[in-house]
Amino acid sequence: MNKVIGKPINRVDGKLKVTGGARYTADIPIENLTYGVLIESTIAKGKITKLETTAAETAPGVLAVITHHNVPTFNQIKFFPGGQSLPVLQDENIYYQGQHIGIVVAETLEQAQYAATLVKVEYEIEQPTIDIDEALKQGYEPERIFLGMLPAHSFRGDINSGRSQAEVLVEQTYSTPMENHNPIEPCATLAVWEDDRLTLYDTTQGVSSTQEAIAKVFDIPPENVRVISQFLGGGFGCKAFVWSHTILTTLAARYVQRPVKLALTRAQMYTSVGYRAPTRQHLTVGATKDGKITLIKHIGETITSLFDEFAEPVTLATNMMYACRNLDTKYRLGRINAGTPTFMRAPGEAAGMFALESAIDELSYALELDPIELRLRNHADVDPATGHPWSSKSLKECYQRGSEIFGWKHRNPKPGSMSNGDRLIGWGMASATFPANTWPATAKVTIYNSGKILVESATHDLGTGTYTVMTQVAAELLGVSLEQVEFKLGDTNLPKAPLTGNSTTASSVGSAVQAAATNARNQILE
């Protein structure tokens, strides 16, 4: 068998990218193209009292100015697959600064940009809530998190009993700021209608979910919508949902009966496609003097929009990280005048593990116990929430190997005790975890008489190497060179694949490619 997995190779899409041959959404050449530019709210809360578009409508090259005054009827999208459920262009109400209140379409980008500046908007301004502390004054405890899939409150044992057993107690609050995704490629959409059939070039992490959502919005069969996304310049979660700019571009293209392209500006990436919400996390961790953890209490406070409920799931890892019999995790949400938060790289784990591991580290100092040793004494040999065995777990080995390579035994735990010349040196460690999920996926493998092999799946490459990974899987299974294999992705005309996110593509689509390649090989051998 030709071994290609695990060997250093060039990326199969590398030449296209370095020579400019890889066409991203905003690069797609389309005849008779027009350009869309968003009109955005400049206040955070209130109502539009006057919206004057005449100057923009009569500006050179302008084809349409669409606002809530003249928007055609279409179905509204709900939170997931929509990024948020705020109705698009339906009334005069303003819920956050940067809210999309219209779109200008013109012959050139410059004409559209200029016309957008000619739209005059007057508001009745109200006092917004924009701060997490202010929002939490009216905070509440949600019942469920993670798109409603998980209970917001998890507990086991008796937290009061755990507190009474604790001989050392650490109580701390940790904060994380609002964070924005900012992939190198801003979000963009190019919509092309042919009668009731739509081709949508979109910066999406899920062509299939986008197809289904857009079909519902415009009340057409899903098979009439083709979504293409062959190259992505990063996503990190902000391209996982269908946001209002995609809907408005599609709407505008049908309105002017010509293809329309809209690309978000870098500034609009901060207000149009979600963000990681700020968090305030209260940790209580208690232990006996010999380092046995007796309780963990983790309260995650964060914010959401006025019209959706999205909680950054900071306690997910806390529920399963350590062998602690007494645990209580829950959430408080406050509503602010901002768009709906969304998933961002390692949603929940990134912010949540920072807080949990900081508290565990402080507990190690309070106990005067080595941080690695404390973690080893409380290592969860089975899932503490269910008692089920892990499918695999090598955390103890990671601690050992990492400490050996790092030279951990030479560390002086006293702050300020280690230096390199005139610089103080600090050594620390922490644990991290992320789920290893797989989702249903399909793939097709075609073997030609010439020896060429075509592998197809409607998955995505966010820049993470999917083109290369799937080529490797097929080549190794079929015993051929990489040059004989072509992998196609990012098109709803291909076999259906799941949204690319949550670190699932290699396992999910890779397994489908493996199965398809095995089936094709077996048919030939028969």
Buried (B, 14 or more C-beta within 10 A) or exposed (E): EEEBEEEEBEBBBBEBBEEEEBEBBBBBEBEEBBBBBBBBBEBBBBBBEEBEBEBBBEBEBBBBBBBBEEBEEBEBBEBBBBBBBBEBBEEBBBBBBBBBBBBBBBBEBEBBBBBBEBBEBEBEBEEBBBEBEEBBEEBEEBEBBBEEEBBBBBBBBBBEEBBEBBEBBBEBEBEBEBBBBBBEBBBBBBBBBEEEEBBBBBBBBBBBBBBBBBBBBBEBEBEBBBBBBBBBBBBBBBBBBBBBBBBBBBBBBBBBEBBBBBBBEEEBBBBBBBBBBBBBBBBBBBBBEEBBBBBBBBBBBBBBBBBBBBBBBBBBBBBBBBBBBBBBBBBBBBBBBBBBBBBBBBBBBBBBBBBBBBBBBBBBBEBEBBBBEBBBBBBBEEBBEEEEEEEEBEBEEEBBEEBEEEEBEEBEBEEEEBEEEEEEEEEEBEBBBBEEEBBEBBBBBEBEEEEEBBBBBBBBBBBBBBBBBBBBBBBBBBEBEBEBBBBBBBBBEBBBBBBBBBBBBBBBBBBBBBBBBEEBBEEEEE
